[in-house]
Amino acid sequence: MAVEERVKQGCPFADLTVSSPVLGRDYRECYTWRDSVLDQLGKESRPALIVVSELDWYASPAETKAAWNRPLSALAELGVPIAAIHDTPKPDTDIPVCVSGSQHDWNDCAFTRSSALTTDPLTADPRVTPIDFSSLLCPDTECPAVLDGVLPYRDDSHLTDAAAYLLAERLAAQLPFAGPWHTVFAADFHGPAGSSPPFRDWLIDTGHCYPGCPAPDWGTGEVETMSADPANVQLDGHGALRLTPLRAADGTWTSGRVETRRSDFAAPPGGELRISARLTLPDVTAADGAGYWPAFWALGSGVRDGSAPWPSGGEIDVLEGLDGHPSTWSTLHCGAACHEPAGLTSGEHPCPACTSGEHGYTADIDRSRSPEQIRWSVDGTEVFHLDATAVDPATWDAAVHHGFFAIFDLALGGTFPGSVGGPSAARPGSATVAGRPMTVVSVQISIREQISARDQISTREG
């Protein structure tokens, strides 16, 4: 377990102006320290959890709330859960001195709960998980000076080591972050050239729709026929899966689409699901790639079995490419609240490097933070995120809180190419080149379960 503490004496992490009683002037060093901490956290490897806490007596609650906005926004951009520890009740009298002078009646040293507790805007912020021990330290209208034989305070505000030790287990139980990653599915596509992906792991979709054809043309208006022919779906003999679109003499198209057999890949409550793949997009340009629509995405398990039809059953597009554009799209589909058929999307995100070579594309469903979040990244760099607050709770629950199955496909034409690339992209034309595959090198799906205590970074006032 690694714990790293970022602390500066007398320096709140919120953007408050403070004066140093030691220096006798504006505490400029405090402001430099704040910016330095945020800069370092943005450059270092992502922690499992951030814990923040500070005294709440520097400014009014309204001023403190406003001052936390910038640092909390910067911390939230790291995409990890944030826990905020409520300031402890303050006796405002030296408890050990009082107790030592009142050996026969420690109740004389008790203090009232209403005077000891103040509003803490930090722990009321929806971006954090609040941790509050007030009910333990002040179980009634009065806060005892001695609690179950333990002296809680070592002075007029700070807890003793004994109190901190006894509270540690309760703190660990409330921390909101997830534990170490566990791979629950992995594929690297090793096998003889021309063979199919392993039947035990993959379904090869065929035709124009799922059995029963609930949504003709896969519900998107694409024009190809999905095929299990090795010419369209095959291992390349070098550890990769190739999905290749081909045009017949009569102008019709075939291509490839595969799905994981498993549909139970879910983010556990308080944990996280990561769906990731390394792949190379088709080598086409706007001049010869009209209608090309490569995609890596995940559908809710209910879409497959019919219990939760699309779009309310949830669709997370990890990656969509289009027409050889130097761009990618990241999208959540969830029904009316997601403004279908467009979905809640990043829009066209410039990615010139994505048009050549192998790259990693990832979507994280993060239920370890508040609000919950979906994040999309390319080669480890976040390109888009959505908080659960983007839609109503029922819609988010129906779209996200269940199992998913992963899909790779290379479609031709359809409503999405048509809406972005214009009519010529809605149906591939005579200039559209055939035989340019999407090549999938590896797939990894991992989860992190919620645990009670792990790597932490703490930023607090000392």
BELTASUL-V54640 format. One record per backbone hydrogen bond with DSSP energy under -0.5 kcal/mol. NH is the residue of the N-H (numbers start at 0). CO is the residue of the C=O. Records with the same first field share a line. If there is no record, write none. Layout:
# BELTASUL-V54640
NH=CO / CO
This chain:
# BELTASUL-V54640
3=455
5=457
6=4
7=459
10=7
11=9
14=66
15=13
19=24
20=18
23=19
24=19
26=17
27=25
29=26
30=26
31=27
32=28
33=29
34=30
35=31
36=32
37=33
38=34
39=35
40=36
41=37
42=38 / 39
43=39
49=80
50=456
51=82
52=458
63=59
64=60
65=61
66=62
67=63
68=65
70=66
71=67
72=68
73=69
74=70
75=71
76=72
77=74
78=75
79=74
82=49
83=128
84=51
85=83 / 130
89=115
90=88
91=155
94=92 / 154
97=93
98=94
99=95
100=96
101=98
104=101
107=104
108=105
109=106
110=142
112=140
115=111
116=112
120=118
122=119
123=119
124=121
127=124
128=81
129=127
130=83
135=132
136=132
137=133
139=141
142=110
143=141
146=149
147=145
149=146
151=144 / 149
153=157
154=157
159=151
163=159
164=160
165=161
166=162
167=163 / 164
168=164
170=166
171=167
172=168
173=169 / 170
174=170
178=448
181=446
183=444
184=444
186=442
193=234
194=191
200=197
201=197
202=258
204=202 / 256
206=225
208=205
212=209
217=207 / 214
218=215
219=216
220=216
221=216
222=411
223=411
224=252
225=206 / 223
226=254
231=228
232=228
233=241
234=194
235=239
240=439
241=233
242=437
243=231 / 241
245=253
247=251
250=247
253=245
254=224
257=407
258=202
259=405
260=200
264=403
265=263
267=265
269=366
270=267
271=447
272=364
273=445
274=362
275=273 / 443
276=360
277=441
278=276 / 358
279=438
280=353 / 356
283=281
288=284
291=288
292=410
294=408
295=318
296=406
297=315
298=404
299=313
300=402
302=299
303=299 / 300
304=300
305=301
307=301
312=308
313=310
314=332
315=297
316=314 / 330
317=295 / 315
318=295
319=328
320=293
322=291
324=321
326=324
327=348
328=319
330=316
331=343
332=314
337=334
338=335
339=334
341=338
342=338
343=331
344=342
345=329
348=327 / 346
349=347
350=325
353=350
354=351
355=352
358=278
360=276
361=376
362=274
363=374
364=272
365=363 / 372
366=270 / 364
372=365
373=385
374=363
375=383
376=361
377=380
378=359
380=377
381=379
382=375
383=375
385=373
387=371
389=386
390=387
395=391
396=392
397=393
398=394
399=395
400=395 / 396
401=399
403=264
404=298
406=296
407=257
408=294
409=255
410=292
412=290
413=425
414=219
417=413
418=414
419=415
420=416
421=416 / 417
424=421
425=421
426=422
431=428
432=287
434=244
436=434
437=242
438=279 / 436
439=240 / 437
440=277 / 438
441=277
442=186
443=275
444=184
445=273
446=181
447=271
448=179
450=176
455=1
456=48
457=3
458=50
459=5 / 457
460=52
461=7
